[in-house]
Amino acid sequence: MICYEEAAHTIWPDVREWPSAGRTYLAQSGPDALLAKATELEAQADQIERQHKT
């Protein structure tokens, strides 16, 4: 499992966006939603990576 900060950086790769966007998302949606979104984005990235290898 990834930590919340790693999850935030997965969703918002630009570190400058994390303090405002990340905290706002965390406050509005909660930590579980943040982790779920990051996990979803990682899965999408893995799928795209696999498609490019074939």
C-alpha positions in Angstrom: 0.0 0.0 0.0 1.2 3.5 -0.8 1.3 6.4 1.7 -0.9 9.4 1.3 1.9 11.7 0.1 3.0 9.2 -2.6 -0.7 8.9 -3.6 -1.0 12.6 -3.9 2.1 12.8 -6.0 0.7 10.1 -8.3 -2.4 12.2 -8.8 -0.6 15.5 -9.0 2.9 14.9 -10.3 3.7 18.6 -10.1 4.8 19.0 -6.5 3.6 22.6 -6.5 0.0 21.4 -6.9 0.1 19.0 -4.0 -0.2 21.5 -1.1 -3.5 23.0 -2.3 -5.0 20.4 -4.6 -3.9 17.5 -2.5 -5.1 18.9 0.8 -8.4 20.1 -0.6 -9.1 16.6 -2.1 -8.1 14.9 1.1 -10.4 17.2 3.1 -13.3 16.8 0.8 -13.0 13.2 -0.2 -11.1 11.6 2.6 -7.9 9.4 2.7 -9.6 6.3 1.3 -10.7 8.2 -1.8 -7.2 9.7 -2.2 -5.6 6.2 -2.1 -8.3 4.8 -4.4 -7.7 7.5 -7.0 -3.9 7.0 -6.9 -4.3 3.2 -7.2 -6.6 3.7 -10.2 -4.1 6.1 -11.9 -1.2 3.7 -11.2 -3.2 0.8 -12.8 -3.9 3.0 -15.8 -0.2 3.8 -16.1 0.7 0.1 -15.9 -1.8 -0.7 -18.6 -0.5 2.0 -20.9 3.1 0.8 -20.3 2.1 -2.8 -21.1 0.4 -1.7 -24.3 3.5 0.1 -25.5 5.6 -3.0 -24.9 3.5 -5.1 -27.2 
